[in-house]
Amino acid sequence: MKLEKLSLVDRAVQQLRRMIIGAVLHPNQRLTEQELCANMEVGRGTVRAALAALTAENLVVRRPYAGWAVQAVDDNVLRETYEVRGALEELSARLLARHLDEPAKAQLLSSYEHLIASEADGTAEERLRADLAFHAGIVRTSGNDLLIRQYESISGRTEWLYRWSEKNWPRRINLIDWHKPIFEAILAGNEEAAALAVRSHTYRSLHDDMRDLQNKSVQQDQE
């Protein structure tokens, strides 16, 4: 019976995570246990356990006297996420450039070709998945299992912010222009250039998201 209960909690976590990442549940949206119980047809204990798990993933927050809510997007959330993600990706690019073998090179070429195809005629979903896959592929082929696990632990929050950004400012970037420096540096086996390219990419992304979020807030205040 205990294993069945844990399995039910896991399914509830997966369902809620998909709803948050897919923007079915919006940033800062209040979550009531009663409504979630009714919609998911599970008990309150299951819902509470699922929400607690998603709090650990930084997708849900619990506010004193206000209850649960989807994590809001603000400058601090953006900065913290990009800093951690950028540090992991920078190290991954450095390691991959240092130990680039034929299988890893083939994976890098494949993911970059996917970016090119998605930029040419891909849907919004195809563009997003190609972008995520390019970055995740660099981490997965870094050869460092601990690094890979750390990156996977923030993958939900990373995708959530990707989708939030793409929903608000679709096709804001050219996928090729933004990723070509990273691709070329790793392919050349240049550790320093690869790390620098990832760092530049990270800070440009953070800058653009913070700028556009601020502009959006100003526009909303004026309406």
N, C-alpha and C positions, 0 to 999 in steps of 0.2 A: 504493500500500500504506500509506503514512503517513497519508493521509486516512482510510482505513478504520479504522486503529488508533485515531485520535483520535475517530472516530465511536463506536467501541466503548467508549472511556473515557467519553464523554459519556453514553451510554446507561446505563453502570454508575453514574455519578454520579446520574443522574435516578432510577434504581431505588432506590438506597440513600437518597437524599434523601426519596423518598416513604415509605420504610419507617421512617425516623426521625421525620419529621413526623407520620406516621399512627400512631405509637406501636407499630408492629410490632416495632421495635427500641427498647427502653426507655432512658430516661436512665440513664447510668452503666453500661449493659450492655457487657460486654467483647466486642470484635469480633476474631475470629481470621481471618487471611488465608486459611488452609486451608479453613475452613468456608464463607467467603464465595465462594471460588473454586468450591467444589463446588456450592453452592446456585445461583450465578449462571452457572455453566458458562463461566467466563472464566479467563484466566491470572492468575498472581500479579502481574505487572507492571500489568495493567489494574486490579486491585483496589487496589494500592498508589497508583496515580495517582488513582483515584476517592476514596480515603480522604484523600489529601493535599488534593484539591480541597474536600472537605467540612470539612477542618480550617480552610481559609481562610474558609469560611462560618460557622465557629464552631459546627458541629453535631457535630463529632468531635474528640477530643483524642488525642494520642499521648503515653503515659506512659513515662518511662525504666524499662527493665527489665520493663515490664508490657504493652507493646503498645498497640493501639488500643482506644478505647472511645467510646460515645456520650457526648456532653457531659452532665455531671450538672447538675441544677437546684439551685442554692443561692442564698443572699441576694445574692452578688456577681454571679452570672449574671443574676438578675432586675433588680438595680439598674442594671447597665451597659446591658442591653437596653432597659429602659424609659427611661433617660436619653437614649440616642441616638434611639430611636424618637420619644420625646416632643418632643425638640428639632426634629426634622424635621417632625413633624406640626404643631407650634406655628407654625413659620414658614409652612408650607403654608396653615394656616387664616388667618393674617394676610394672606398674598398673595391668597388667594381672596376674602376679605372686601373687600379693596381694589379688586380688578378683577372683581368678580362681574358677568358678562354673562348674557344669556338662556340660551345653551346650558349654561353652568356651573350656573346656577340650576336648570334642568331636571334636570341630572344629580344635583344635591344633593337636590332634592325626590324624585326617583326612589329614590335610595339610602335616604333617610329613610323613605319609604313602605314600602320593603322591610323595614326594621327593625321598623316597626309590625306588618306582617303576620307576620313571624317571631316576634315576641313574643306575638302573639295565639294562633297555633296551629302554629308551625313546629317541625320536628324539631330535635334537637340540632345536626345538621349544617347545617340551614338557618339556625339562629340564628348559628352560628359564621361561616358564609359571609357572612351579612348584616352582621355586625359588622366583619369584615375588609374587606368591600367598601365600607362607609361611610367608614372611615379611608383606605383606598387611593384612593377616589374623590376625597377632598379633596386628596390629594397630586397625583393625576394632573391635576386641573383647576387647579392652582396657577399654571401657566404657566411654571414654572422647570424646564427639562429636566435640569439638573445635579442639582437636588434630587430629581427623580423617579428618576434613576438611582441615587442614593445610597440612597433608600428601598427600591428594588427589591433592592439588594444585601443588605439585612437582612430581606427578606420571608420567606425560609425560616425563619430563626430566630424571627421574629415569630409566624408561624403555628404553629411547633413549640411555643412557650410558650402560645399561645392554646389549642391542643388539649390540652396537658398540664394547664392550669388547668381547662378544661371537663370533662375526664375525671375529675379529682379532686373538683371542686365544681360539678356540673352546675347550670345555671340559677341561679347565685349572684346574678346581677344582673338588674334590669329594663332591657331594652335601651332603652326609650323614656326612662325617667328619667335614665339615664346619658348619653344622647347629645343630648337635647333642648336643653340649654344651648349646645352647640357649634353645632347646626343653627340655632337662633334668632339667635345672634350673627353668624354668617356671613351669614345671609339678610338681616339688618339692615344689613350692610355695616360693622359695628363691629369694626375690627381688634383693638383692645385687649381687648374682651370676648371675641372669638373665641380669641385667644391665651391669655387667662386661663382660659377654659372648657376648652381642651385641656390646659393645665397641671394644672388641678384633676383632670381625668379621669385623666391619667397617674399622678399621685401617689396617687390613690385606688386605682387598679388595682394599683400597686406595693405599697401598704400592705396591701391585702387578700391578695395572693398571698404576701407575706412572713409575714403573720400566720398564714395558714392552713397554710403550709409548716411553720412553727414548731410549731403545734398538732399537725400530723400527725406530726412527728418525736417529740414528747413522747408521743403515743399509742403509737407504735411501740416506744419505749423501755420503756413500761409493760407491754407485752404479753409 
